[in-house]
Amino acid sequence: MASLPTEEGFDQAEFDETEEVEVDQDQTTDPTQGLGDDQNPYTESVDLLEDLVIEFITEITHKASEIGRTGRVQVEDIIFLVRKDQRKYARVRDLLTMNEELKKARKAFDEVKYVSN
């Protein structure tokens, strides 16, 4: 099992809070199927879940923009906000770790591809 990178090891990703986020309905229905829901959930259920996700993301983004640099949200701001909720904190750490591992794998793949050409 790979060890978790330190918070400093993560990219200093920044997000512009004015960006519009577009959600694909497949992104909303896939998790419901993974949790045992019907393959074709009610449209109202999908819409409700989408509204809850957008509300959560909007709320946490606004909170993060208030504690960090004005108008910018950094990974550390999100980590700070979810640090007391063990489930969210663990999920954020898992996702960031996976992101780092994917970057390393892509880099290794690109290096092999570059060397073989």
GIFEN-V596729 format. One record per residue. RES is the residue in three letters. D_LAST is the distance of its C-alpha to the last C-alpha in Angstrom with 2 decimals. Layout:
<<RES | D_LAST> <RES | D_LAST>>
This chain:
<<MET | 32.68> <ALA | 30.87> <SER | 33.23> <LEU | 33.88> <PRO | 32.46> <THR | 35.15> <GLU | 35.89> <GLU | 34.55> <GLY | 31.11> <PHE | 30.81> <ASP | 29.40> <GLN | 32.20> <ALA | 31.83> <GLU | 34.52> <PHE | 35.90> <ASP | 38.06> <GLU | 41.16> <THR | 41.82> <GLU | 38.76> <GLU | 39.82> <VAL | 38.40> <GLU | 38.12> <VAL | 38.50> <ASP | 37.43> <GLN | 40.15> <ASP | 37.71> <GLN | 36.91> <THR | 40.64> <THR | 41.45> <ASP | 38.66> <PRO | 40.19> <THR | 43.62> <GLN | 42.48> <GLY | 40.96> <LEU | 44.39> <GLY | 46.14> <ASP | 47.08> <ASP | 47.30> <GLN | 44.24> <ASN | 46.03> <PRO | 47.78> <TYR | 50.48> <THR | 49.31> <GLU | 51.74> <SER | 50.12> <VAL | 46.64> <ASP | 48.10> <LEU | 49.95> <LEU | 46.93> <GLU | 44.90> <ASP | 47.78> <LEU | 47.99> <VAL | 44.28> <ILE | 44.34> <GLU | 47.59> <PHE | 46.19> <ILE | 43.01> <THR | 45.13> <GLU | 47.66> <ILE | 45.27> <THR | 43.33> <HIS | 46.62> <LYS | 47.73> <ALA | 44.46> <SER | 44.71> <GLU | 48.24> <ILE | 47.37> <GLY | 44.26> <ARG | 43.53> <THR | 45.34> <GLY | 43.39> <ARG | 40.36> <VAL | 39.57> <GLN | 37.44> <VAL | 36.35> <GLU | 39.01> <ASP | 41.68> <ILE | 40.93> <ILE | 40.91> <PHE | 44.22> <LEU | 45.80> <VAL | 44.95> <ARG | 45.53> <LYS | 48.97> <ASP | 47.94> <GLN | 46.34> <ARG | 44.76> <LYS | 43.14> <TYR | 42.12> <ALA | 40.52> <ARG | 38.68> <VAL | 37.39> <ARG | 36.21> <ASP | 34.52> <LEU | 32.72> <LEU | 31.63> <THR | 30.45> <MET | 28.45> <ASN | 26.95> <GLU | 25.89> <GLU | 24.42> <LEU | 22.44> <LYS | 21.11> <LYS | 20.08> <ALA | 18.43> <ARG | 16.49> <LYS | 15.47> <ALA | 14.42> <PHE | 12.47> <ASP | 10.70> <GLU | 10.07> <VAL | 8.73> <LYS | 6.46> <TYR | 5.47> <VAL | 5.54> <SER | 3.83> <ASN | 0.00>>
